[in-house]
């Protein structure tokens, strides 16, 4: 059986009554994965990301937020 050491990183309340948690999961042998858990009502989606996948996903989300028009830094006069 694989032993995991789970460390909480963040919890987020999302639009439309959804919730996300972000955790570091360290497996035997020192492998670290970023665990993203999305909760929508009673449904859960759990995704474990390696370092490269987490970096790519994070960069995509930042890029999207910069061009979406909902980022306060993109508002005129800011």
N, CA, C and O atoms as a GROMACS GRO file, in nm:
protein
  312
    1UNK      N    1   0.084  -0.118   0.000
    1UNK     CA    2   0.000   0.000   0.000
    1UNK      C    3   0.089   0.124   0.000
    1UNK      O    4   0.187   0.131   0.074
    2UNK      N    5   0.054   0.220  -0.082
    2UNK     CA    6   0.130   0.343  -0.094
    2UNK      C    7   0.087   0.441   0.015
    2UNK      O    8  -0.031   0.471   0.030
    3UNK      N    9   0.186   0.491   0.090
    3UNK     CA   10   0.157   0.591   0.193
    3UNK      C   11   0.171   0.729   0.131
    3UNK      O   12   0.268   0.756   0.061
    4UNK      N   13   0.075   0.816   0.158
    4UNK     CA   14   0.076   0.952   0.108
    4UNK      C   15   0.085   1.049   0.224
    4UNK      O   16   0.022   1.028   0.328
    5UNK      N   17   0.163   1.156   0.206
    5UNK     CA   18   0.165   1.265   0.302
    5UNK      C   19   0.098   1.383   0.231
    5UNK      O   20   0.150   1.434   0.132
    6UNK      N   21  -0.017   1.425   0.283
    6UNK     CA   22  -0.098   1.529   0.219
    6UNK      C   23  -0.086   1.658   0.299
    6UNK      O   24  -0.108   1.660   0.420
    7UNK      N   25  -0.052   1.767   0.228
    7UNK     CA   26  -0.039   1.899   0.290
    7UNK      C   27  -0.134   1.995   0.221
    7UNK      O   28  -0.127   2.012   0.099
    8UNK      N   29  -0.222   2.059   0.298
    8UNK     CA   30  -0.314   2.157   0.242
    8UNK      C   31  -0.239   2.279   0.194
    8UNK      O   32  -0.149   2.327   0.262
    9UNK      N   33  -0.275   2.330   0.076
    9UNK     CA   34  -0.216   2.452   0.022
    9UNK      C   35  -0.319   2.564   0.021
    9UNK      O   36  -0.292   2.674   0.068
   10UNK      N   37  -0.439   2.536  -0.032
   10UNK     CA   38  -0.540   2.641  -0.042
   10UNK      C   39  -0.680   2.581  -0.057
   10UNK      O   40  -0.697   2.468  -0.104
   11UNK      N   41  -0.778   2.660  -0.015
   11UNK     CA   42  -0.919   2.629  -0.039
   11UNK      C   43  -0.982   2.752  -0.102
   11UNK      O   44  -0.957   2.864  -0.058
   12UNK      N   45  -1.062   2.730  -0.204
   12UNK     CA   46  -1.124   2.842  -0.276
   12UNK      C   47  -1.274   2.820  -0.290
   12UNK      O   48  -1.319   2.711  -0.326
   13UNK      N   49  -1.351   2.924  -0.261
   13UNK     CA   50  -1.492   2.924  -0.294
   13UNK      C   51  -1.504   2.982  -0.433
   13UNK      O   52  -1.455   3.092  -0.460
   14UNK      N   53  -1.570   2.909  -0.522
   14UNK     CA   54  -1.578   2.946  -0.662
   14UNK      C   55  -1.720   2.990  -0.697
   14UNK      O   56  -1.813   2.965  -0.620
   15UNK      N   57  -1.738   3.055  -0.812
   15UNK     CA   58  -1.872   3.095  -0.855
   15UNK      C   59  -1.967   2.974  -0.865
   15UNK      O   60  -1.924   2.860  -0.882
   16UNK      N   61  -2.095   3.004  -0.854
   16UNK     CA   62  -2.201   2.905  -0.869
   16UNK      C   63  -2.196   2.797  -0.762
   16UNK      O   64  -2.225   2.681  -0.789
   17UNK      N   65  -2.157   2.837  -0.639
   17UNK     CA   66  -2.158   2.748  -0.524
   17UNK      C   67  -2.068   2.626  -0.542
   17UNK      O   68  -2.104   2.515  -0.502
   18UNK      N   69  -1.953   2.647  -0.603
   18UNK     CA   70  -1.854   2.541  -0.621
   18UNK      C   71  -1.737   2.566  -0.528
   18UNK      O   72  -1.720   2.677  -0.476
   19UNK      N   73  -1.655   2.464  -0.507
   19UNK     CA   74  -1.545   2.473  -0.411
   19UNK      C   75  -1.424   2.398  -0.467
   19UNK      O   76  -1.439   2.293  -0.530
   20UNK      N   77  -1.306   2.452  -0.444
   20UNK     CA   78  -1.183   2.386  -0.489
   20UNK      C   79  -1.085   2.377  -0.372
   20UNK      O   80  -1.077   2.468  -0.290
   21UNK      N   81  -1.012   2.267  -0.367
   21UNK     CA   82  -0.901   2.256  -0.272
   21UNK      C   83  -0.776   2.220  -0.351
   21UNK      O   84  -0.781   2.149  -0.452
   22UNK      N   85  -0.663   2.270  -0.303
   22UNK     CA   86  -0.534   2.243  -0.364
   22UNK      C   87  -0.444   2.186  -0.254
   22UNK      O   88  -0.432   2.244  -0.146
   23UNK      N   89  -0.383   2.072  -0.283
   23UNK     CA   90  -0.299   2.005  -0.184
   23UNK      C   91  -0.171   1.954  -0.249
   23UNK      O   92  -0.169   1.924  -0.369
   24UNK      N   93  -0.066   1.944  -0.170
   24UNK     CA   94   0.054   1.874  -0.213
   24UNK      C   95   0.044   1.731  -0.160
   24UNK      O   96   0.013   1.709  -0.043
   25UNK      N   97   0.069   1.635  -0.247
   25UNK     CA   98   0.067   1.495  -0.207
   25UNK      C   99   0.206   1.438  -0.233
   25UNK      O  100   0.253   1.435  -0.347
   26UNK      N  101   0.271   1.393  -0.126
   26UNK     CA  102   0.403   1.331  -0.139
   26UNK      C  103   0.386   1.181  -0.123
   26UNK      O  104   0.338   1.133  -0.021
   27UNK      N  105   0.427   1.108  -0.225
   27UNK     CA  106   0.419   0.963  -0.226
   27UNK      C  107   0.551   0.905  -0.177
   27UNK      O  108   0.652   0.975  -0.172
   28UNK      N  109   0.550   0.776  -0.142
   28UNK     CA  110   0.675   0.708  -0.106
   28UNK      C  111   0.775   0.728  -0.219
   28UNK      O  112   0.739   0.724  -0.336
   29UNK      N  113   0.899   0.749  -0.184
   29UNK     CA  114   1.002   0.771  -0.285
   29UNK      C  115   1.021   0.918  -0.316
   29UNK      O  116   1.109   0.952  -0.396
   30UNK      N  117   0.940   1.006  -0.255
   30UNK     CA  118   0.960   1.149  -0.271
   30UNK      C  119   0.888   1.214  -0.388
   30UNK      O  120   0.908   1.333  -0.413
   31UNK      N  121   0.805   1.140  -0.461
   31UNK     CA  122   0.729   1.198  -0.572
   31UNK      C  123   0.624   1.293  -0.517
   31UNK      O  124   0.543   1.253  -0.433
   32UNK      N  125   0.623   1.420  -0.563
   32UNK     CA  126   0.522   1.518  -0.523
   32UNK      C  127   0.427   1.544  -0.638
   32UNK      O  128   0.470   1.560  -0.753
   33UNK      N  129   0.300   1.549  -0.608
   33UNK     CA  130   0.197   1.582  -0.706
   33UNK      C  131   0.108   1.691  -0.645
   33UNK      O  132   0.090   1.697  -0.524
   34UNK      N  133   0.055   1.776  -0.731
   34UNK     CA  134  -0.041   1.877  -0.689
   34UNK      C  135  -0.180   1.817  -0.708
   34UNK      O  136  -0.217   1.782  -0.820
   35UNK      N  137  -0.256   1.805  -0.600
   35UNK     CA  138  -0.390   1.747  -0.608
   35UNK      C  139  -0.493   1.859  -0.609
   35UNK      O  140  -0.503   1.936  -0.513
   36UNK      N  141  -0.568   1.867  -0.716
   36UNK     CA  142  -0.675   1.965  -0.733
   36UNK      C  143  -0.807   1.891  -0.720
   36UNK      O  144  -0.836   1.800  -0.796
   37UNK      N  145  -0.886   1.932  -0.621
   37UNK     CA  146  -1.017   1.871  -0.600
   37UNK      C  147  -1.124   1.976  -0.623
   37UNK      O  148  -1.124   2.081  -0.559
   38UNK      N  149  -1.216   1.949  -0.715
   38UNK     CA  150  -1.327   2.038  -0.745
   38UNK      C  151  -1.455   1.974  -0.697
   38UNK      O  152  -1.485   1.859  -0.729
   39UNK      N  153  -1.532   2.050  -0.619
   39UNK     CA  154  -1.660   2.000  -0.567
   39UNK      C  155  -1.772   2.083  -0.624
   39UNK      O  156  -1.772   2.206  -0.615
   40UNK      N  157  -1.868   2.014  -0.681
   40UNK     CA  158  -1.988   2.077  -0.736
   40UNK      C  159  -2.107   1.997  -0.683
   40UNK      O  160  -2.140   1.890  -0.734
   41UNK      N  161  -2.171   2.052  -0.580
   41UNK     CA  162  -2.278   1.977  -0.515
   41UNK      C  163  -2.219   1.854  -0.449
   41UNK      O  164  -2.129   1.864  -0.367
   42UNK      N  165  -2.271   1.736  -0.486
   42UNK     CA  166  -2.220   1.610  -0.431
   42UNK      C  167  -2.116   1.545  -0.520
   42UNK      O  168  -2.063   1.439  -0.487
   43UNK      N  169  -2.086   1.608  -0.633
   43UNK     CA  170  -1.992   1.550  -0.729
   43UNK      C  171  -1.851   1.605  -0.705
   43UNK      O  172  -1.833   1.725  -0.686
   44UNK      N  173  -1.753   1.517  -0.705
   44UNK     CA  174  -1.613   1.553  -0.687
   44UNK      C  175  -1.533   1.514  -0.810
   44UNK      O  176  -1.556   1.408  -0.868
   45UNK      N  177  -1.440   1.598  -0.849
   45UNK     CA  178  -1.342   1.567  -0.952
   45UNK      C  179  -1.205   1.587  -0.890
   45UNK      O  180  -1.175   1.695  -0.839
   46UNK      N  181  -1.122   1.484  -0.894
   46UNK     CA  182  -0.989   1.489  -0.833
   46UNK      C  183  -0.886   1.465  -0.941
   46UNK      O  184  -0.891   1.365  -1.013
   47UNK      N  185  -0.790   1.559  -0.952
   47UNK     CA  186  -0.686   1.550  -1.053
   47UNK      C  187  -0.551   1.568  -0.984
   47UNK      O  188  -0.530   1.664  -0.911
   48UNK      N  189  -0.459   1.474  -1.007
   48UNK     CA  190  -0.322   1.486  -0.959
   48UNK      C  191  -0.235   1.533  -1.076
   48UNK      O  192  -0.236   1.472  -1.183
   49UNK      N  193  -0.160   1.641  -1.053
   49UNK     CA  194  -0.077   1.700  -1.158
   49UNK      C  195   0.070   1.693  -1.120
   49UNK      O  196   0.106   1.719  -1.005
   50UNK      N  197   0.155   1.656  -1.216
   50UNK     CA  198   0.298   1.663  -1.192
   50UNK      C  199   0.342   1.809  -1.204
   50UNK      O  200   0.262   1.895  -1.239
   51UNK      N  201   0.470   1.836  -1.176
   51UNK     CA  202   0.519   1.973  -1.174
   51UNK      C  203   0.501   2.043  -1.309
   51UNK      O  204   0.457   2.158  -1.313
   52UNK      N  205   0.533   1.975  -1.418
   52UNK     CA  206   0.520   2.037  -1.551
   52UNK      C  207   0.376   2.065  -1.587
   52UNK      O  208   0.345   2.171  -1.640
   53UNK      N  209   0.287   1.971  -1.558
   53UNK     CA  210   0.145   1.990  -1.589
   53UNK      C  211   0.086   2.104  -1.506
   53UNK      O  212   0.009   2.184  -1.557
   54UNK      N  213   0.122   2.111  -1.378
   54UNK     CA  214   0.073   2.219  -1.292
   54UNK      C  215   0.122   2.354  -1.342
   54UNK      O  216   0.046   2.451  -1.342
   55UNK      N  217   0.248   2.361  -1.383
   55UNK     CA  218   0.303   2.487  -1.434
   55UNK      C  219   0.233   2.531  -1.562
   55UNK      O  220   0.201   2.648  -1.578
   56UNK      N  221   0.208   2.436  -1.653
   56UNK     CA  222   0.140   2.470  -1.779
   56UNK      C  223  -0.003   2.515  -1.752
   56UNK      O  224  -0.048   2.614  -1.809
   57UNK      N  225  -0.074   2.441  -1.666
   57UNK     CA  226  -0.212   2.478  -1.634
   57UNK      C  227  -0.217   2.615  -1.566
   57UNK      O  228  -0.302   2.698  -1.598
   58UNK      N  229  -0.126   2.639  -1.473
   58UNK     CA  230  -0.121   2.768  -1.405
   58UNK      C  231  -0.095   2.882  -1.501
   58UNK      O  232  -0.159   2.986  -1.493
   59UNK      N  233   0.000   2.863  -1.594
   59UNK     CA  234   0.030   2.967  -1.693
   59UNK      C  235  -0.090   2.994  -1.782
   59UNK      O  236  -0.118   3.109  -1.816
   60UNK      N  237  -0.162   2.889  -1.821
   60UNK     CA  238  -0.282   2.908  -1.904
   60UNK      C  239  -0.389   2.986  -1.830
   60UNK      O  240  -0.455   3.072  -1.888
   61UNK      N  241  -0.406   2.958  -1.701
   61UNK     CA  242  -0.508   3.029  -1.624
   61UNK      C  243  -0.471   3.176  -1.606
   61UNK      O  244  -0.557   3.263  -1.614
   62UNK      N  245  -0.342   3.203  -1.580
   62UNK     CA  246  -0.297   3.342  -1.568
   62UNK      C  247  -0.319   3.416  -1.699
   62UNK      O  248  -0.371   3.527  -1.701
   63UNK      N  249  -0.278   3.353  -1.810
   63UNK     CA  250  -0.296   3.416  -1.942
   63UNK      C  251  -0.443   3.445  -1.968
   63UNK      O  252  -0.477   3.553  -2.017
   64UNK      N  253  -0.530   3.350  -1.937
   64UNK     CA  254  -0.674   3.370  -1.958
   64UNK      C  255  -0.723   3.487  -1.874
   64UNK      O  256  -0.799   3.570  -1.923
   65UNK      N  257  -0.681   3.494  -1.747
   65UNK     CA  258  -0.729   3.601  -1.659
   65UNK      C  259  -0.683   3.738  -1.707
   65UNK      O  260  -0.750   3.838  -1.683
   66UNK      N  261  -0.569   3.743  -1.773
   66UNK     CA  262  -0.517   3.870  -1.823
   66UNK      C  263  -0.594   3.922  -1.943
   66UNK      O  264  -0.598   4.043  -1.966
   67UNK      N  265  -0.654   3.834  -2.020
   67UNK     CA  266  -0.726   3.877  -2.140
   67UNK      C  267  -0.877   3.865  -2.128
   67UNK      O  268  -0.948   3.901  -2.222
   68UNK      N  269  -0.927   3.816  -2.016
   68UNK     CA  270  -1.070   3.789  -2.004
   68UNK      C  271  -1.154   3.914  -1.985
   68UNK      O  272  -1.275   3.912  -2.008
   69UNK      N  273  -1.092   4.024  -1.943
   69UNK     CA  274  -1.168   4.146  -1.918
   69UNK      C  275  -1.225   4.152  -1.779
   69UNK      O  276  -1.279   4.256  -1.740
   70UNK      N  277  -1.216   4.043  -1.702
   70UNK     CA  278  -1.267   4.044  -1.564
   70UNK      C  279  -1.158   4.073  -1.463
   70UNK      O  280  -1.187   4.088  -1.344
   71UNK      N  281  -1.034   4.081  -1.508
   71UNK     CA  282  -0.923   4.111  -1.420
   71UNK      C  283  -0.923   4.261  -1.391
   71UNK      O  284  -0.914   4.340  -1.485
   72UNK      N  285  -0.933   4.304  -1.265
   72UNK     CA  286  -0.939   4.447  -1.233
   72UNK      C  287  -0.820   4.525  -1.289
   72UNK      O  288  -0.833   4.644  -1.316
   73UNK      N  289  -0.705   4.462  -1.309
   73UNK     CA  290  -0.589   4.531  -1.364
   73UNK      C  291  -0.610   4.568  -1.510
   73UNK      O  292  -0.540   4.655  -1.563
   74UNK      N  293  -0.704   4.502  -1.576
   74UNK     CA  294  -0.729   4.530  -1.719
   74UNK      C  295  -0.835   4.636  -1.740
   74UNK      O  296  -0.861   4.676  -1.854
   75UNK      N  297  -0.898   4.682  -1.633
   75UNK     CA  298  -1.001   4.783  -1.646
   75UNK      C  299  -0.940   4.916  -1.687
   75UNK      O  300  -0.829   4.948  -1.647
   76UNK      N  301  -1.013   4.992  -1.767
   76UNK     CA  302  -0.964   5.121  -1.810
   76UNK      C  303  -0.945   5.211  -1.690
   76UNK      O  304  -1.028   5.215  -1.600
   77UNK      N  305  -0.834   5.283  -1.690
   77UNK     CA  306  -0.804   5.374  -1.580
   77UNK      C  307  -0.726   5.307  -1.467
   77UNK      O  308  -0.688   5.374  -1.371
   78UNK      N  309  -0.702   5.177  -1.477
   78UNK     CA  310  -0.628   5.109  -1.371
   78UNK      C  311  -0.480   5.113  -1.397
   78UNK      O  312  -0.402   5.060  -1.318
   0.00000   0.00000   0.00000
